[in-house]
Amino acid sequence: MISSRLLRRFFAPVLAFLSFISMSSAHADYELNMTQGVTPISHQIYDLHMIVLWICVIIGIGVFGAMAYSIMKHRKSKGAVAAEFHESTTVEIIWTLVPLAILIAIAVPATATLIDLEDTSEADINIQVNGIQWKWRYNYIDEGVEFISALAESSRTNGQSGVADPTGNENYLLEVDKPIVVPVKKKIRFLFTSDDVIHAWWVPELAVKQDAVPGFINDSWAYIEEPGVYRGQCAELCGKDHGFMPIVVNAVSEQEYQEWLVAMKAEAAAVAASADKEFSMEELVAKGESVYAANCAACHGPTGAGVPPVFPAITGSSVATGDISDHIDIIMNGKTGTAMQAFKTQISDVDIASVVTFQRNSLGNTVGDMVQPSKIKSLR
């Protein structure tokens, strides 16, 4: 006969778990279910998840209930004798048809959801998303608006300096300098690719998770029903700063979206015009410091010490203290066979001129020369 001690040992973990989830405060702190999201497809995925969950719950109750009943009812201590038979056609038909029916019950809504998930036709807005170590480039194809979104300075100063201190930072590692802005109640098609390695663009509340693969274009879509800020991350291990590649989507009204487009086009025009402006050494160095922090510090370190031999130091380097033309070339076009990216298409003429000037006159270097944005413009 099964002892009460053995029963207590068997059911103790179950009772502890039920006690845990019954506590309202604990349940509030530990959400165990998936998010319902703010798009129609996210609702479909959630509903499919719940259907499968309850089917599994019913199956689990049936299977383990039958096991528990059999163990207690037909145990040896009660004199139970095992039946002796080879096969039962009826039983075999039942345990073939029942799982088949269950699979069909799951497959029908799952197939419908997958078909809807892949339907990117008739989109109102098309946005190309390029993954770059370790930032995202967004191109609003129909609007001529393009920009790069990188980790916000509030998270960068802690995380990439080797000091992870999220205290007082509500969205630590989930904030960017330039979020995507999209209108609500419009079908948005995202086209994903990458400039270097495989990335994955993932925003849970939009139910969008798609790989960005070099040389290929994948797509997905979202129809956001509610205004708000929705955050995500790169979901593919893409390099040493994989954890510093967040995504922020700001869903706004149609009017706010149009105002944002106008502001972005005006900003792009101002950046292009600034390439013809003459800057002082102080202005270039000050601007270059922020450009370096956003684009160079991840590899070369905030002090320019680097991580040799993979990421060479800027301080005292033959590039940063040598011929300025070679310095400009390696920043614009990168270096084949190394982790050095080409920044020609990533940052503006002013940014390139300022970061070159900053590297040559800061981080322990005192070359004393500088380059104007007009020079960079002429090299494109």
CORGINOR-V607818 format. One line per field, one symbol per residue. ss: DSSP state (A for helix, B for strand, O for the rest). A space follows every 50 residues. Layout:
# CORGINOR-V607818
ss->???
This chain:
# CORGINOR-V607818
ss->OOOAAAAAAAAAAAAAAAAAAAOAAAAAAOOOOOOOOOBAAAAAAAAAAA AAAAAAAAAAAAAAAAAAAAAAAOOAAAOOOOOOOOOOAAAAAAAAAAAA AAAAAAAAAAAAAAAAAAOOOOOOBBBBBBBBOOBBBBBBOOOOBBBBBO BOAAAAAAAOOOOOOOOOOOOOOOOBOOOBBBBOOOBBBBBBBBOOOOBB BBBAAAOBBBBBOBOOOBBBBBBBOOOBBBBBBBOOOOOOOAAAOBBBBB BBOAAAAAAAAAAAAAAAAAAAAAOOOOOOAAAAAAAAAAAAAAAOAAAA OOOOOOBOOOBOOOOOOOOOOOOAAAAAAAAAAOOOOOOOOOOOOOOOAA AAAAAAAAAAAOOOOOOOOOOOAAAAAAAO
